Amino acid sequence: MTVLFNIAVDGLAYGMVLFVIAVGLSLTLGLMRFVNLSHCAFAMVGGYCAAFLVRQAQWNFWLAVPAAIIATAALGAVLEMLVLRHLYRRKELDQVLFTIGLSFFLIAATNALAGPQVQLIPLPPGLAGSVDLGFRTLPAQRLLVIGAGLAVAAGAAWIVARTRFGVWLRAAVDHSGTASSLGIPIRVVQCASFAAGAALAGFGGILGAELMPLEPYYALKYLVLVLVVVAVGGMGSIAGSLAAAVVLGVIETASKYLASDWGSLFFFLAMAALLAWRPDGLLKR
Amino acid sequence: MLFSRRALVRALAASSFVLAAAQAHAQSVKIGIVGPFSGPFAHYGALFKAAAEAYVAGQGGKLGGREVELIYRDTGGPNPAQAKGLVQELIVKDKVDYLGGFVFTPNALAVAPLIQQSQTPTVIFNAATSAITEKSDYFVRTGYTLWQVTVPLARWAAKQHIARVVTAVTDYGPGLDAEAAFKNEFARQGGTVVESIRMPIATTDFGPFVQRIKASGAQAVYTFLPGGPPNLGFIKAYNENGLARSGVRFLGTAETDEFDLQKFGDSAVGLTTAFHYSGAHDSAANKAFVAALKKQDPGAVANYASVGAWDGMYVIQKMIEATGGRKDGPKAIAAARALQWESPRGPVRIDGKTRHITQDVYLRQVEMVGGVAVNKEVESFGPQLDHGLAQ
């Protein structure tokens, strides 16, 4: 019985970490139809900014996190304005090549600036400890991740489905010519959406750093995990990504408790089975 | 006319300059250093380079009275085919007298036939599988092996009345080696390994494994993890899930390596490891080593990789002295077999039979000294052979 509870708790926490890292990519990929393989590089930039602000510049954690997210969004916006916007109309292969190249560039830049060591984001006292759940303890930081993940899911779904900006975004992607002639500021919408994707990546990089420590190869190391979550969840589907992340997180955690000798086999088997069952995403009908 | 007269003169001048340079180098001893200088393991290469150059600089730029030329070759990660190709080129084209370096066991094993045939003495700075030195008569190792540091740790644990231990190792070659070493020796001392957990190499969330360790009812966990993220993830999970508080001791080897140590912060305090080198080893030789390393490269860390390279250069120096700078592999190796010296890690010697370094292994505990985490040596287990070859 304890094992089952453990699997549920650890699986949920792990799934939420996967979700906060992956949700930004799901949005850029699904809503902007832009194959952004440098997503994890943006996550890394966000994490490094936070680590730098908290550790080197001695900022307060709660101040440093929004600042790091804004910095990542700004980097995303600048890159979008300078180069990435020329790629929207190019073929997927061009987008893949360019963004992978961008990842390599950011890896090398990170390595040169901060060195190859793992970087930690020091947590404030309230988050550094553990919370007693009765039958076991759970790191307090995981509770923040679970809460933040649910908030991000709800917030992003609301913006895309209910706000004027969400309408503009969907219109701009579905038919940019018509949207433009209706007076929708296409360039602003594209740039802001990409920056928002980068900001979500940065947020995920910061929150996920406890499980996926920051180092230069972060940008490629966890890309597969993120792509799996996005593919299983369905591109652009926020609820789908959330469901996929939690299901895969629980499966991975269960295999660690019960059959660790099999490595990540069950995680990828589950991915294959879910994709075969619902190729367009877990919650798409 | 295809060439102007002036261009011809320039070309002649340039070629004579090249010839002169080649003649000057003909007098020098060439040492090829093979290791990862790019990619995720590039810090090993950087430490090899810093330590080797710091050593040569400390000897006034000459080893055994001869100029030395260090030639670096980059293997990236574990890549035996590439390592073999690079070493072949070093031996045949660059005509190196000595080889050094090697982080990964497969790379070292791949070059064994080449150095055997060409009689090129090769000093392994790091690659830690026991069997390597058996593969060629020209291997000497100044690093360590997992058996060498794990066996004394298992004996110590048994002496502390720890009867039940769970092993949790990363599921790849060195991890399995570590698991075998601990289980074997701990059983011999009358202890029980209650569970052996093998953690997939791609693991990011160590929480579940730590819960299993907690549930196993063991008094201690012996662990082996590769440096970097896995190391950090495991130690975080160990602390956050309150293992230390519930009385499960941490027993490790290279986990609190100086390269990662500062990143752990307070979470590393109190961790127990057995290892052959601590950057905080209290001796004049170590202080000189740390100072020389910092002078050469302020970013370099005094750890097992840099001390392995430093001592490796000492061994090469002694081999150059013994052969008068000529290439004579058998004579050089014969000299290396008898070496005995005071290393930054403590008193060491090259074991005449195995050509592996015999060194003191220490029990260490992480402490904060002036805001910096150090591996404080609390007990010496005395000189240890490579227990892996004794099996």
Interface residues (C-beta under 8 A of the other chain):
Chain A: T2 V3 N6 I7 D10 A13 Y14 V17 N111 G115 P116 Q117 V118 Q119 L120 P122 S130 R136 T137 P139 Q141 E210 L211 M212 P213 E215 P216 Y217 Y222 L225 E252 T253 K256 Y257 S260 D261 G263 S264
Chain B: P40 A42 H43 D171 I197 R198 M199 P200 I201 A202 T203 T204 D205 G207 P208 F209 Q211 R212 A215 G228 P229 N231 L232 G233 K236 E240 N241 G242 F259 D260 K263 F264 G265 G299
